[in-house]
Amino acid sequence: AIKCVDFVYAISQFMKDTIVKRLHRTDIQVVYNMIDIPEINAPDIDLQPILQTKYVLFVGRLEELKGIDLFVRAAVLYLENHVRDINFVIIGQDVVNHRSERMAKDELKELIPKELQQYFIWKTPMPQEYLMNFYQYAHVSVFPSRFEGFGNVCVEAMKMGSPVIVSNNTAMIEIIDSGKYGISFTNGDYND
């Protein structure tokens, strides 16, 4: 279908390059997503203790494509080798891993040694006006996606003042302007 259209818009240079490579189209214009950041609501009373701790934030579906497994493995590695003075907050929709037919969150928890599980805080998706609080108070927000056409979450985090770490082979490298506004790591490498 995309081969038959008169013109193509891509949401990032990364997506434009992907389309050019796969479909050999050159009549593509980049038009970035517009992000509407809502007014921040005061956090619910049960969220305030989390927001008052030092934490690293992940926001996204709990699936391999989003790199949640990399986030968890890197967090475990950090906790095993450093002073345990930080939590890891994961906000995202649990999904079925179609290879194993198990819920992703269950599989991810198996990656975390029992003595480290207390440092992981799992939250389900929430309205944006509450999510903005998590970005605002995060020590850093990490987006380890293996493939990302744009990365709204990265823009949201930056808008709220959170430093960001992104994988280097996705559109998010454009958002951080190749390291000017955040740092990157080698895509797929949780040791980096």
Buried (B, 14 or more C-beta within 10 A) or exposed (E): EEEEEEEBEBBBBBBBBBBBEEEEBEEBEBEBEEEEEEEBEEBEEEBEEBBEBEBBBBBBBBBBEBBBBBBBBBBBEBBEEEEEEBBBBBBBEBBEBEEEEEBBBEBBBEEBEEEBEEBBBBBEEBEBBBBBBBBBBBBBBBBBBBBBBBBBBBBBBBEBEBBBBBBBBBBBBBBBEEEEEBEBBEBBEBEB
